[in-house]
Amino acid sequence: MRQSQLFTKTRREAPKDEVAKNAQLLIRAGFINKEMAGVYSFLPLGLLVLNNICNVIREEMGAIGASELKMSALQSRELWEKTDRWSDKSVDNWFKTELKGGGEVGLGFTHEEPLTFLMREFVHSYRDLPVLAYQIQEKFRNEIRAKSGIIRGREFLMKDLYSFSRTDEEHHMLYEQAKSAYLKIFERVELGEKTFVTFASGGVFSKYSEEFQTLSDAGEDIIYVDEAKRIAVNKEVYTDEVLKDLGLQKSDLVEKKAIESGNIFNLGTRFSDPLDLTFTDEGGTKKPVIMGSYGLGPSRLMGTLAEVLSDEKGLVWPKAVAPFTIHLVELSGGDEGVRKAADALYEKLTARQIAVLYDDRTASAGEKFADAELIGIPYRVVVSAKTIAASAVELTERKSGERRSVSEEELLAL
């Protein structure tokens, strides 16, 4: 992509009505646009990052044998009444609307009910199980608080995985596979060291849920971390009884603020019972399907990356999800030879299928460098009269700031 053709632009100042660091940076760098509180559009650079995050998730979901589908956002009242989750007294963040022909529908905030109901068409025998099914889809939640940028929105992208098992033992196996897949996702996006499996309330579903909490001063949660064991406890369940149950000592725990980046639940038969999702076992006995739910928000993860990995100059994207690998900057100053050399390098890089954002604009070196640091692509490559004279290019790593002169051959081998 030539930057002169990219319709988004950077901003020197953040919008005055935006208080979240992630949204301030992403808006300034031209990745997102705020439509209203808690609602953002993803511009070309932002969509590239979001799609790359989804690709990492898809690869790890595929590795554990999960199948992807996409369900409707519109939800029927009758289905959700079967599980007592339609009433505003039970769930207070529905978006609901009246149909012109009569009746009421909601915009899905999660999908346990519709996917459980759908599985009745495909699960009948023990031979049809287990199943791991997931989707990456917009969710809608009428949040009272919508001041955390894309970390907590009213419209957001969610990856929700559901497991359907014959026995508790089979469910436990799938649950642990999903947990391992989540940890791999956080490792791949360079949040592994800062993300802890955190025990939290299981609500009506189970004794505990497990959250994936990423340490950040922007976090809304307080957790207590055992850094040696790589686990933590959410403040909501931080009691002596829970610590004893988990084999943790208060003296080993450190209080931290964190962003909940994902969570996983044991659902048991909470949804299969009221929605009559059953299977016939080897002996001919009808039994309820045992379920699990595993949520991870790609858009929230993008916001978390912006909060945690950025610096005073701007965004710092991990290689796995960056919109481009190289930010190629030409400093021709009107020198046709320099411009042609930069054009030629751009063509060589793209021919090697290396993702390049080429800053071919007629702007000053200072403006180009400031934009490159704000946008946060892993490598900046400068072509100038000076580099051409040295038969090299200047390569700067965004994360470390390390700058060195490399040959074109070394660059192409990145």
N, C-alpha and C positions, 0 to 999 in steps of 0.2 A: 504494500500500500504506500502510495506517495502521500506525504502529509499535506501537500497542497491540494489533494483531492478529498481529504478527510473533512467532512462538514463540521465536525465539532471543533471547539476552540478552548484553549485553556483560559483560566481567569486568575488574576493576581490576588483577588480577595474572595473570601467565602461569603455566601449569602448571609445577611444579618439575622435571618430568622432560623438559621440552621445551627443547632448547638452540638450535634454529634460530630466528633472528629472524623469518623469514617465517611459521613456524608459530605462534610466540608471538603475533604481531600478529593473524593471521587467527583464531586461537582466541579471543583476548581480544575481538575485534570481532564475534564470532559468525558467522564465515563458514565455518568448518570445525570438525569434531570428530574428535579422535584416537581411533581404535579400537584400534590396537596400533602397534608400531614400524613406520613406513613405510606405514601404512594409515590413510586419512582419509576421513570422510564429508563431503560438501559440503552445507552447510545452505542455506536459501533465498537468503541474500545471496551466498554463495559460488557457488551454482549459477548465479545470474544473471550473475556475472562470468565464470564458466567458459563459459557459453553465448555470451556476447558475444564472448569471445576466439575461440570456434569460428566464430561468424558472420563475423568479420573474415577468418579463414583461409579459410572457404568462398568468400567474395567474391573473394579473390585467386586461389584455385584455379580458380574459374569463369572468371576473366579470362584464364587461359592455356589454357582448354579442357579442364580435367580433370574427369572424371566421378567422383561419389562412390558408394561401395558400402559394405557392412558385412559383414565375414567372421566366421566362427566363432572364438571364443576357444579352443575345444578342438581340439587338433592330434593327427593320427595319427602314431604312431611310424614307420610304414613310409615315409611321405613324407619325413620329415626324415632318415631313414637314407640316402636316395638322395643327399643333399648332404653327408653326414657331419657333421650338426649335431645329432644326437640324443644322442650319448654325452656324459656329464658331463665326459669328458676334452676334448671339443671346445668345449662350451658349459657353463659351470659354474653358471648361474643359472636353470636350468629349475625350474618347479614341475611335478611329475609325480604321477599317481595311477593306481591299478589300477581297472579296470572290474569291476563285480560279475560280469559274464558272461565275464570273461577278457580279457586284453589290457591295454595301457598307453596312456594319453594324457597330453598335456602341455597346460599353459595357455600360449598364444602370447606370446612375448616380442618377436617381430617377425613379418612376414608375407611375406617374399620367396618362400618355398617354396609356401605354399598359393595365393598369387595367380598365380605362374608356372604352377602346375599347372592352375588354373582357366582361364587364358588359352589353354590347348591346345584348349578347346572353342570358342573364338571367333576365334582367329588361325590362318589357314591360308595365305592369299595375301598378297602385297604390298599388295593393296587394303585389307586389314584393319588396316594400320598407317599411321601411328604411333598409339599409345594412351597416354593419361595417366589413370591410375586411382588414387584415394586413398580412405582411410577415416579416420574419427575413432573410435577404439575403445579400450577398456581393454586394457592390456598388463600382464603379470605377470612380475616378475623377482625371483629369490630373492637379493636384495642382502645382502652381508655387512654393509655400512654402510647404516644407515637412520636417520641423525641429521641430515639436511638438510631436514626438513619435507617439503613437497610438491615440492621441487626434485629429490630422489632418493627415490622410493618403491618399495615392493614391488608395489603396485597403482597404476596411474596411467593417465591419458588420453594417447593418442598420435595425432597426425595423421601417417600414413605414406603418402607418394605414391610411385608407381612408374611409370617410363616404359618403353615397349616400342617399339623403333625398328628400321628396316631397315638403316641404315648408321651408321657412326661420325659422319658429318657431321650426319645427322638427330638422332642422340642428343645431339650437342654443342649443337644448336639448342635442344632441349627442356631440356637441363641448364641452359643460360644463362637460359631463360625461368623455370625453377623458382627459380634463384638470385635473379633480379630480383623474383619474387613474394615470396620470403622477406624481402628487404630492404624491400619495401613494407609487409609485415606489421609489422616492427619499427618502421618509421617511424610507422605508424598507432597503435601502442600506446606511442609516445613513448619508445622505447628506441633509436631510430636512431643518435643521436650516440654512445651508449655501446656499440654492438654492431659488432664487426669480423668480416669474413670472415677466417677463420684456417686456415692450412694445417696439416694434421695427417697422421698415418699413414693410409694407405689400407688397411693390413692385407693380407689376401689378395685384396682387390678391385682395387686400383689403386695407382699410385705415391703419390698423395695423396688424402685426403678434404678437404672444406672444411667447417669448423665455423663456426657463428655464435656467437661468444663475447661475452657481455655483461659489461662491467667491473663488478666487485663484490668487496669484501673477503670476502664469503661464498663466493666461488668456490673450487672444488676444483682448477682448472687454473691453471698459470702460462703466460702467453703473452707474446710479445715484439711490441710494436705499433709499426708505422710510421704515425704519425698523419697524415702528409701524404698517403700513398698509400691510407689507410683499409684496410690489410690487416695481418695479424699471423701469427706462426708459433707453434705450440704447442711447449712445452718438449721434448716427446717427439721432435721432429724438428729441434730447434734445433742444426744443425751448419753448419760452413762450406760444405760441399757443397750443402746445401739452400738456404742464403742465396744462394749464387752462382747456383743453378738458378732462383731466384725473382727475381734481380736486386735483392736487398736488401743494405744495408750495416749492419753491427753498430752503427755510430755513430748511425744513425737510429732504432734500436729502443729502446723503453722497456719494462722488465719490469712486468707487471701481473698481478693475480689476476682471474679471470673465471669466469662460469658458462656452461657449454655449453648454449645454448638451442635449438640445432638443428644438424643436419649433413646433408651430401649426399655421395653416393658414385657413382662410375662403377663399375658392376658388370660391364660387358662381357657375356660369356656364362657367367659363373660359375654361374648358376642355370639358364639355358636349356639348357645342354649336358647336365647330369645328368638334367634333367626333360624333355628332348626337346621343348622349345618351339621350333618351326621355322616358317618360311614359305617359300612358293615365289615366287621373284622373276619379273620380266618375261620372263626367258629360260627359265623352267621349272626352274631350279636350286633345290634345297632349301638353306636357310641358317638358322643359328641367329639368334634374335632378340637384339638388343643392349639391355641394360637399365641403368636407373639407379634409385637409391633415395634418398628425400628425407624425413628425419624432423624433426618439430617437435612438442614436447609442450605442449598447451594448459595442462595442470595445472602443468607445470614453468614455463611462461611466467608463469602467475599467481603462482607463488612468487617468480619473479625480479622481477616488478613490485613485490611486497610488500617485497622486500629493497632494491631500488634506488631506488624512488620515495618511500618512506615517510620520515617525519621523527620528531622526538622526541614529537610528539603522537599519531601514529598513521599509518594508511594514507592514501595520496594516489592515487586512481585516475584514469587518463587518461579523457577523455570517451568515447572509443571503446568502452571495456569496463566502465565504472562500472556498478554495479547499478542506480543511478538517476542522473538528471541533477541533480535538486534535492532537498535535504534541507530540507523546510519545517518550521520550528519555531514553535509557538505558545506565547507567554508570556502566557497569560490571567490566571493567578493567581486563577482563579475568576470573572473578568470575562466575563459571558456575551456581551457585545458583541464582545470580542476573539476569543473562541472562534468565534462565528458568522462573523466576517470571515475568519478563517483557514480555516474550513470552505469558505466561498465561493471563496476563492482556490484551494484544493485542487481543487475541482470545475472551475474554469476551466482550470487547468493540465492536468488529466487530459483534459479535453475537447479540448485542443489536442494531445493525445497526447504530452505531455511527461512523462517518467517521474519520478514524485515519491514519495519516502518522507516521510510526514507524521507528525511527532512530536507526536501528540495525547495523550501520556501525562500523567498528573498527577504530574509530577516537577519538581524545581527547575530554574531556568535553568542553574545550574552543571552539573548532571548532564546536561541535554540538550546543552549546548555541548560538554562533554567527550566524550559519545558521538558527536556529529556529527564531531568532529575525529578520533576513533579510527576510525570507519567510513569516512571519507575520500571522501564523495560530492563531486563537483566544485564545487557551489554550495550554500551554506547561505542560506536565506531566513527572516528572522525577522519575525513579526507580533506586535506588542505595542501597548499603549495609546499609547506614544510614537510608533510608526510610523504608527498610524492618525491621530493628531493632525496628523502632517506629511503626510498623504495619500500615503504612500509605504510601501515595505518596506525592510528592511536586507538587502543582498546582500553576502555574503562569498565570495570565491574561495578554495577550500581550498588550491590549489597555491601561490599568491602571498601569501595572507593579506590581500589588498586588500579593504577594506570600504567600501561606499558606499551611499548612499540612492538608490533608483530608484523610478520610478512603476510602477504595475501594468502599464501598456502596454509599458514598456521590458522588464519581466520576461517578459511573454508573448511578446515578440519574440526572446528568447534562442535 
